[in-house]
Amino acid sequence: MRRIFIFITALTMATALGLTIWAGRSTSSGRSLDQLSIGQGVSVALTTAFERRTFSELRLLAQRGDRSFYRATARDGTPCLAMGFDTEVGSAVCNVGGFPSASLPVLVFPDFEGDSQSPAARLFRVQGFAANGVDRLVVADDQSTIANIPVSQNVFDFTFDPAVATAVVARAIDESGTIMWEQELRSPTLHRAMGN
């Protein structure tokens, strides 16, 4: 059985489709949702062809296990946020209008996995960036909480083992436990033509 991995910038797509369900202006403790405290980061060399072709500058902000989180500048000067494994950028999102803000305090990048025998992929990882007022991200299905994921230095990363549901809700929670924002993360449908 061949395993297929699907990587989706779900928040960007969902925001464009108007799927953000609820958002507050600030946390119950008054912390603003329109700021990041991750700083400028440490300058790192552009080592891969993708990095050299895409960015003029790359700065390491944080590491969580084998994941690295970056602030980058595209060749045209556009600000970007990026993630990757170890020391290589794997994905980036640039010119994210509205992040961070009360209406968009979190950028969630869910990873789904599946195989040619499954009609839909299952969530196996969430990672991303969060505004200062976000204490943790809660991932839940329609029955219970699946994971409580802490936010540290404005980033988060969590791997589900084994992979979980094909549709979940991600909720941004402040330090008092108040839900500030939520969004559905849904698996794409896999097509049988992708191989055996």
Secondary structure as UniProt FT lines:
FT   STRAND          3..7
FT   HELIX           10..16
FT   TURN            17..18
FT   STRAND          20..23
FT   TURN            28..29
FT   STRAND          42..43
FT   HELIX           49..54
FT   STRAND          55..64
FT   TURN            65..66
FT   STRAND          67..74
FT   TURN            75..76
FT   STRAND          79..85
FT   TURN            86..87
FT   STRAND          88..94
FT   TURN            97..98
FT   STRAND          106..115
FT   TURN            116..117
FT   STRAND          122..130
FT   TURN            132..133
FT   STRAND          136..140
FT   STRAND          145..150
FT   TURN            153..154
FT   STRAND          155..159
FT   STRAND          167..173
FT   TURN            175..176
FT   STRAND          179..186
FT   HELIX           192..194
//
